[in-house]
Amino acid sequence: MIQSTGLTKSYGQLQVLKGVDLNIEAGEIVSIVGRSGAGKSTLLHILGTLDQADAGEVRINGQSLNGLSTKKMAAFRNKHIGFIFQFHHLLPEFTALENVCIPAFIAGTKESAARSRAKELLDYLGLEERLTHKPTQLSGGEQQRVAVARALMNKPDVVFADEPSGNLDSTSSKELHQLLFDLRKDFQQTFVIVTHNPELASMSDRTLTMEDGRLL
């Protein structure tokens, strides 16, 4: 599903990625681990179209992302890619249901269909009693589950997660980890996860280690 070839990235004199080749199959859960500054998040952001490499190529389902205009890249991202970050980034003035609907509204989905899909996801994630709650009325674990639902809203090919449990307590972390594997089982969802959590990494199908801008 995902192929990268020869990815390089520098910020000024600092070379962050040094020729990264990567292949990820549909339905895999792959964790990327390594010390801080190894290039993990930079790689994730380039694979997820949030940043661009200086050289190399990324393909998702055979589609090369090289040379796409900003508008076409944004449309591709909205349709094919989901994101989960360490901090949930929910909009505080919107309810859980409204936050989950946002990617569908951007894609032009009708409001009734978007709300129906969002409700299904939140029900699946055990948040059926929290649909009208705003983020400040939810626990940290609940907020992150809303963020997971938002990432899944447009049925993406792949979800990129950057330290998804890094801001949660141990109980909420375990629940989130299990949820990701339930989503893979029930929906054949592909996940690429940057994590410092050894438990999550050990559960993954594959664990890739980054060191000094390279995959070992």
C-alpha positions in Angstrom: 0.0 0.0 0.0 2.8 2.4 0.9 6.2 2.7 -0.8 8.9 5.2 -0.2 12.1 5.3 -2.1 15.2 7.3 -1.2 13.6 9.9 1.0 15.9 12.6 2.1 15.0 15.7 4.2 17.2 18.5 5.6 16.4 21.6 7.7 19.2 24.0 7.0 22.5 22.1 7.7 20.7 19.3 9.6 20.0 16.2 7.5 17.1 14.5 9.2 16.3 11.7 6.7 19.1 10.0 4.7 17.6 7.9 2.0 14.7 6.0 3.6 13.2 3.1 1.7 10.0 1.6 3.2 7.2 -0.8 2.1 4.0 -1.3 4.1 1.3 -3.8 3.2 -2.5 -3.1 3.5 -3.8 -4.2 6.8 -0.5 -4.0 8.6 0.2 -2.3 11.9 3.7 -1.0 11.8 5.5 0.8 14.6 8.5 3.1 14.1 10.7 3.5 17.1 14.0 5.2 17.9 15.5 7.9 20.0 14.2 11.5 19.9 15.7 13.3 16.9 16.1 10.1 14.9 13.7 11.3 12.2 10.6 9.3 13.0 8.0 12.1 13.0 9.6 13.7 10.0 9.2 10.4 8.1 5.6 10.1 9.3 4.8 13.6 8.2 6.3 13.1 4.7 4.5 9.7 4.3 1.3 11.5 5.4 1.7 14.5 3.0 2.0 17.0 5.8 5.6 17.7 4.7 7.6 17.1 1.5 10.9 15.4 1.1 13.8 17.1 -0.6 14.4 14.0 -2.7 12.8 10.6 -3.2 9.3 9.4 -3.8 6.2 8.3 -1.9 3.5 6.1 -3.4 0.2 5.2 -1.7 -1.8 2.5 -3.5 0.3 3.1 -6.6 -0.3 6.8 -6.7 2.8 8.9 -6.7 2.6 11.9 -4.4 5.4 13.7 -6.2 4.5 16.8 -8.1 0.9 17.1 -6.8 -0.3 20.7 -6.4 -1.1 21.9 -2.9 -4.8 21.6 -3.7 -4.6 18.1 -5.1 -2.4 17.0 -2.2 -4.9 18.3 0.3 -7.8 16.5 -1.5 -5.7 13.3 -1.6 -4.9 13.6 2.1 -8.6 14.2 3.1 -9.8 11.2 1.1 -7.1 8.6 1.7 -5.2 9.5 5.0 -6.2 9.7 8.6 -4.1 11.2 11.5 -3.9 10.7 15.2 -1.5 12.9 17.2 -0.3 12.9 20.7 -2.6 15.8 21.5 -6.1 15.3 20.2 -6.5 18.8 18.6 -10.3 18.8 19.0 -12.0 22.1 18.4 -13.2 23.2 21.8 -16.4 24.9 20.7 -17.7 21.8 18.9 -19.3 18.7 20.3 -17.7 15.2 19.9 -20.1 14.5 17.0 -19.3 17.8 15.3 -15.5 17.3 15.6 -15.8 13.9 14.0 -17.8 15.2 11.1 -15.2 17.9 10.1 -13.3 15.7 7.6 -16.5 14.7 5.9 -17.7 18.3 5.6 -14.4 19.2 4.0 -14.9 16.4 1.5 -18.3 17.7 0.6 -20.4 14.9 2.3 -24.0 15.8 3.0 -24.6 16.7 6.6 -27.1 13.8 7.2 -24.6 11.2 5.9 -21.7 12.7 7.8 -23.6 12.7 11.1 -24.8 9.1 10.6 -21.2 8.0 9.9 -19.9 9.9 12.9 -22.5 8.5 15.2 -21.7 4.9 14.0 -18.0 5.5 14.8 -18.6 7.0 18.2 -21.0 4.2 19.1 -18.3 1.7 18.0 -15.8 3.4 20.2 -18.1 3.3 23.3 -18.9 7.0 23.2 -22.6 6.8 22.4 -23.4 8.8 25.6 -20.9 11.5 24.7 -22.1 12.7 21.3 -23.1 16.2 22.5 -20.3 16.7 24.9 -17.6 19.2 24.2 -13.9 18.3 24.6 -13.6 19.9 28.1 -16.4 17.6 29.3 -14.5 14.4 28.2 -11.7 12.6 29.9 -8.3 12.4 28.2 -9.0 8.9 26.9 -12.4 9.9 25.6 -10.9 12.9 23.8 -8.4 10.7 22.1 -11.1 8.2 21.0 -13.0 11.1 19.4 -9.7 11.9 17.6 -9.5 8.3 16.4 -13.1 8.5 15.1 -12.3 11.7 13.3 -9.2 10.0 11.7 -11.5 7.2 10.4 -14.3 9.4 9.2 -13.6 9.3 5.5 -12.6 5.6 5.5 -8.9 6.3 4.9 -6.5 3.8 3.3 -4.0 4.4 6.1 -4.0 6.1 9.5 -0.7 7.7 10.6 -0.4 8.0 14.4 2.3 10.1 16.1 2.7 9.0 19.8 -1.1 8.4 20.0 -0.9 7.3 23.7 1.9 9.6 24.7 -0.4 12.0 26.6 -2.5 9.3 28.3 -2.3 7.5 31.6 -1.4 3.8 31.6 -5.0 2.5 31.7 -6.1 4.8 28.9 -3.0 3.9 26.9 -3.8 0.1 27.1 -7.4 0.8 26.0 -6.2 2.9 23.1 -3.7 0.3 22.0 -6.3 -2.5 22.1 -8.7 -0.3 20.1 -6.2 0.1 17.3 -5.9 -3.6 16.9 -9.7 -4.0 17.1 -10.0 -1.6 14.3 -7.5 -3.6 12.2 -9.5 -6.8 12.9 -12.9 -5.3 12.3 -12.2 -2.9 9.4 -8.8 -4.2 8.0 -7.4 -0.7 8.8 -3.7 0.0 8.2 -1.8 1.9 10.8 1.7 3.4 10.8 2.6 4.4 14.3 5.5 6.4 15.8 5.8 5.5 19.4 8.1 5.4 22.4 5.8 2.9 24.1 7.4 -0.5 24.1 4.1 -2.3 24.8 2.5 -0.9 21.7 5.6 -1.6 19.6 5.7 -5.2 20.7 2.1 -5.7 19.7 2.7 -4.5 16.2 3.1 -6.7 13.2 6.5 -5.1 12.5 8.7 -2.7 14.5 11.1 -0.5 12.4 13.9 1.2 14.2 15.2 4.6 13.1 18.7 5.8 13.9 20.3 9.0 12.7 17.9 9.5 9.8 18.0 5.9 8.5 15.8 2.8 9.0 17.8 0.0 10.5 
